[in-house]
Amino acid sequence: MRAFPQAPGLAAAFLSLVLTAGPSAAGTDETKALLFDPEGAIAYSQAAIGRRLSDHAFLDQDGRSVRLSHYQGEPLVVSLVYTACAESCPILIERLADAVSVAREALGERHFSVITIGFDAEHDRPARLKSFARTHGIDLRDWRFLAGDAATIDALVAELAFLRLPSPRGFDHIAQVSVVDGERRVYRHVYGADLEPPALVEPLKALVFEELAGSRRLKQVIERIRLFCTFYDPSSRRYAFDYSFFISLAVGGLSLLGLAFILGRAWYRSEYGPGHPPEGPA
């Protein structure tokens, strides 16, 4: 099974994977061509940005009905895997879990949700997805594993511009995670099984910041300020609040007060002379 890892140059990342992959089974000529054309694959995938997803219906890992409209009004992280995958899908889901944990710490518990959809519609049924989640230690709040029928999966795969192709070992596919906004529009694709937290957190942070901008409630204003001053620390692989902005404001304010005092004192002396306070009324 082949998936496309993240790298500084996306085209190089796609190409390096194609060179190491074995032959694929029968599939559409267009999909085959894209899988072997790094620039074409990226262009195809990026064409989904701004596209609104349909209100598809699924069953979650516990057999409950879920529609995409359930997530209306909040950012949504969408990943696609197939449960028989023994190589990149487990890596992708575990790295995604790490990034989601970092995002929860940075953005708060209830600012976004996550869904993982099994794209092998014939085999990725609720019980199998539940087992897949448990096997890979996924037990995070607001994260559901979803199964759909073949028509639904095909439609969603097309809307997300997610490239997949049957192969002798299962599927060749892009390792792609999609960030969707509160109107179900595709906002960003994140590529690669080796997913670094900022690649996921930054687009989510931008969406949450934009969402909070419409509120004038004190709590939301404070939350926007907190997000504005929260930055990624590569050494800890976590986001932390940066106090330097407020320290700069304080230093700048004190400097302005000091300058105002000096100017006021100079003006006072020029008007009345040193040691001569102004005379009051007789």
C-alpha positions, 0 to 999 in steps of 0.5 A, spaced: 500 500 500 502 506 498 501 513 501 504 520 500 508 523 505 509 530 507 515 533 505 518 540 505 516 540 497 510 537 496 511 535 489 518 531 491 514 528 496 509 525 491 514 523 486 519 519 492 513 515 493 511 513 486 518 511 485 518 506 491 511 503 489 509 497 486 504 496 480 497 498 481 491 494 480 486 496 475 483 503 476 481 509 472 486 511 467 485 518 470 486 516 477 492 512 475 495 518 471 494 523 477 497 518 482 504 518 478 504 525 476 506 529 483 504 536 480 497 533 477 495 530 483 497 536 488 493 540 483 487 535 483 487 535 490 487 543 491 481 544 486 477 541 492 479 547 496 472 552 497 468 546 495 462 545 499 461 538 502 454 535 501 450 533 507 452 525 507 449 520 512 453 515 515 453 510 521 458 511 527 462 506 530 456 504 535 451 504 529 448 511 530 446 515 524 450 521 523 450 526 518 455 532 516 450 537 518 451 535 525 457 539 525 454 545 522 457 551 525 464 548 527 470 546 524 471 539 522 477 535 521 476 529 516 481 523 515 480 517 510 483 510 512 481 503 510 481 498 516 485 493 512 491 497 511 497 495 515 502 500 513 501 508 512 493 508 515 495 506 522 501 511 522 497 517 519 491 515 525 496 515 530 500 521 528 493 525 527 491 523 534 497 526 537 496 533 533 488 533 535 491 532 542 495 538 541 490 542 538 485 541 544 490 543 548 491 550 544 484 551 542 480 548 547 475 542 548 469 544 544 472 548 538 472 543 533 470 535 531 474 530 528 471 524 523 475 518 520 471 515 515 473 508 512 473 509 504 473 501 503 465 501 503 465 493 503 469 492 509 469 498 513 463 497 517 461 500 524 464 494 528 470 494 524 472 501 525 470 501 532 476 495 533 480 499 528 480 505 533 481 501 539 487 498 536 490 504 535 488 507 542 483 513 539 479 515 545 478 522 544 472 526 545 468 529 539 472 524 534 467 519 531 469 513 526 464 513 520 462 508 515 458 509 509 455 505 503 459 505 496 455 511 493 456 515 499 463 514 499 464 515 492 461 522 492 465 524 498 471 522 495 470 526 489 468 532 493 474 532 497 479 530 491 481 524 495 485 520 490 485 512 491 486 506 487 485 499 488 492 495 488 494 488 490 495 490 497 489 493 498 489 501 496 494 506 493 492 513 496 494 519 498 495 520 506 490 526 506 487 530 512 482 535 510 480 541 515 473 543 513 469 550 516 463 551 519 459 551 512 462 544 510 467 548 505 474 545 504 478 549 507 485 546 507 488 539 506 494 537 510 498 531 506 502 526 509 502 520 514 508 524 518 503 529 520 506 535 524 501 538 529 502 545 526 500 543 520 493 541 523 493 546 528 494 553 524 488 552 519 484 550 525 486 556 529 485 561 523 478 558 523 476 558 530 479 565 531 475 567 525 469 564 528 470 568 535 471 575 531 463 575 530 462 575 538 463 581 542 462 577 549 468 578 554 469 571 554 470 570 546 474 577 546 479 574 551 479 567 548 481 571 541 487 574 545 489 568 548 489 565 541 493 571 538 498 570 543 499 562 542 505 559 539 508 553 537 514 551 541 518 545 537 522 543 543 516 541 547 511 540 541 506 543 544 503 550 543 504 555 549 502 562 551 507 568 549 507 573 554 512 577 550 506 581 547 503 584 553 510 585 556 512 589 549 505 593 550 507 594 558 514 597 556 511 601 550 506 604 555 511 606 560 515 609 555 510 613 553 508 615 560 516 617 561 516 621 555 510 625 556 512 626 563 519 629 560 515 633 555 510 636 560 516 638 565 520 641 559 514 645 557 512 647 565 519 650 565 519 654 559 513 657 561 514 659 568 522 658 569 525 653 574 523 653 581 517 658 580 510 655 580 505 659 577 501 665 581 494 663 583 489 669 583 490 674 588 
